[in-house]
Amino acid sequence: MIAGIVVPGGTGHLTTLPDLGWEALRDREAHIETVTWSPPRGILDVDPEPFVRVHIELALRRLPAGAQPVVIAKSFGTYAAALAAERSLPAIWLTPLLTRQTVVDGITRNTAPQLLVCGTADEWWDAGAARATGKRVLTVENGEHSLRVPGPLRNYTEVLGVVGTAIEEFLDALD
């Protein structure tokens, strides 16, 4: 049985992308731990990894015995990559901070299955870093940090459908 740890970005609460992960986990009747937080102002000017780590470790402790944890993290939450690598946790990284070497290193070191979901118009996107991880990457052309693409809202909802399907397929392959 899989158990999901759904991790927000810097807003501290779930937005559209991690909510897709939450819904996919719910559809699979997985135990779900949702992380919430209020990152301190200026945390990106120091090392945010310890702040993220403590929240993920607490969520891991709340999982049922014997459950297979999977991390689904958005943006700021991708600072969990080092912890996920240390514990070989499968992970879905939604708009990972690929301009931060500690995030890239954690993703690269992790031997468990991983999926990176990135947009080419995201300021945190680095195509070379994504390729260098050697992990599966879903790239959304012209997708911003929310994966919103230019044009009518229909274009964005189509992207969300593609991302949702990739999340479902990833989770199904773990089970």
WODA-V574917 format. One record per helix or strand of 3 or more residues. SS is the DSSP state (helix for helix, strand for strand). FROM is the first residue (numbers start at 1). TO is the last residue. If there is no record, write none. Layout:
# WODA-V574917
SS|FROM|TO  SS|FROM|TO
This chain:
# WODA-V574917
strand|2|7  helix|16|27  strand|31|35  helix|43|45  helix|49|61  strand|68|74  helix|75|86  strand|90|94  helix|101|109  strand|114|119  helix|127|133  strand|136|140  helix|153|174
